[in-house]
Amino acid sequence: MLAREPTDAENARYRLARGLAFAGRGDLPRGAEEMEQALSFRPDEPRYHIELAKVLYASGRYADVLERLGAAESRFPEEADLYVLLAASSEAIGMHSRALDYYQRAIALDPDNAALREARDRLRVRSQ
């Protein structure tokens, strides 16, 4: 019996699981590498973009988060987590006005999320 080749979706899930495992053990570079591979199989899935961005953020690679998610923003405008990561990364590099805008977009998509409102309000106070 011949073994079948895994589908792109299966390859993506496998690479994402590996990436999450490496990141969970603190190996963020390897986690990001695996997630890059996952994303190459499923660029149409917002979760893969968001999970990679979380690892990049945890690595302090805020500019990379902004670059990657900024490019994905128009493709996934209904993803609140995308805007949360854009906001946090913008805030981390001192782009407070931009961060506030991203927090507002996230809140518009997830209006019951008190943590988002608190983050936005905290930033407003710090920016005055």
C-alpha positions in Angstrom: 0.0 0.0 0.0 1.3 3.4 -1.0 1.3 6.1 1.6 -0.4 9.3 0.6 1.2 12.7 0.8 -0.1 14.9 3.6 -2.3 17.7 2.5 -1.3 21.4 2.9 -3.8 21.6 5.8 -2.2 18.6 7.5 1.3 20.0 7.0 0.2 23.4 8.3 -1.4 21.9 11.5 1.7 19.7 12.1 4.1 22.7 11.7 1.9 24.9 13.9 1.8 22.3 16.6 5.6 22.0 16.5 5.9 25.8 16.6 3.6 26.1 19.6 5.6 23.3 21.4 8.9 24.9 20.7 7.7 28.3 21.8 6.1 26.8 24.9 9.5 25.4 25.9 11.0 28.8 25.4 12.7 28.1 22.0 11.1 31.1 20.3 13.4 31.2 17.3 12.6 27.6 16.5 8.9 28.1 17.2 8.8 31.1 14.8 10.6 29.0 12.2 8.0 26.2 12.4 5.2 28.7 12.3 6.7 30.3 9.2 6.5 26.8 7.6 2.9 26.4 8.7 2.0 29.7 7.2 3.6 28.8 3.9 1.1 26.0 3.7 -1.9 28.0 4.7 -1.5 31.7 4.1 -5.2 32.1 3.9 -5.8 31.2 7.6 -5.6 34.1 10.0 -4.8 31.9 13.0 -1.4 31.1 11.5 -0.5 34.8 11.1 -1.7 35.5 14.6 0.2 32.6 16.2 3.4 33.6 14.5 2.9 37.2 15.5 2.5 36.1 19.2 5.9 34.4 19.0 7.5 37.3 17.3 6.0 39.6 20.0 7.3 37.4 22.8 10.7 37.6 21.1 10.6 41.4 21.2 10.4 41.6 17.4 7.8 44.3 17.4 8.7 45.7 14.0 8.3 42.2 12.5 4.9 41.9 14.0 3.9 45.3 12.6 5.2 44.4 9.2 3.6 41.0 9.0 0.3 41.8 10.5 0.1 45.1 8.7 0.3 43.2 5.5 -2.4 40.7 6.7 -4.7 43.4 8.1 -6.6 44.0 4.8 -7.1 40.2 4.3 -8.4 39.6 7.8 -10.2 42.8 8.9 -12.5 40.9 11.3 -9.8 39.5 13.5 -9.7 41.3 16.8 -6.5 39.4 17.9 -4.7 40.8 14.9 -5.4 44.4 16.1 -4.5 43.6 19.7 -1.1 42.4 18.5 -0.7 45.4 16.3 -1.6 47.7 19.2 0.7 46.1 21.7 3.6 46.1 19.2 3.0 49.7 18.3 2.8 50.6 22.0 6.1 48.7 22.7 8.0 50.8 20.2 6.4 54.1 21.3 3.9 54.6 18.5 1.1 55.5 21.0 -1.3 57.2 18.6 -1.1 54.2 16.2 -1.6 51.8 19.2 -4.7 53.6 20.3 -6.1 53.3 16.8 -5.5 49.6 16.8 -7.0 49.2 20.2 -10.1 51.0 19.0 -10.4 48.6 16.0 -10.0 45.6 18.4 -12.7 47.0 20.7 -15.1 47.6 17.8 -14.8 43.9 17.0 -14.8 42.7 20.6 -16.8 45.3 22.5 -17.3 43.2 25.6 -13.6 42.7 26.2 -12.8 44.7 29.3 -9.1 44.0 29.1 -8.9 45.8 25.7 -10.7 48.9 27.1 -8.3 48.9 30.1 -5.3 48.7 27.8 -6.6 51.5 25.7 -7.4 53.7 28.7 -4.1 53.0 30.3 -2.3 54.0 27.2 -4.4 57.2 26.9 -3.4 58.2 30.4 0.3 57.5 29.7 0.1 59.4 26.4 -1.2 62.6 28.0 
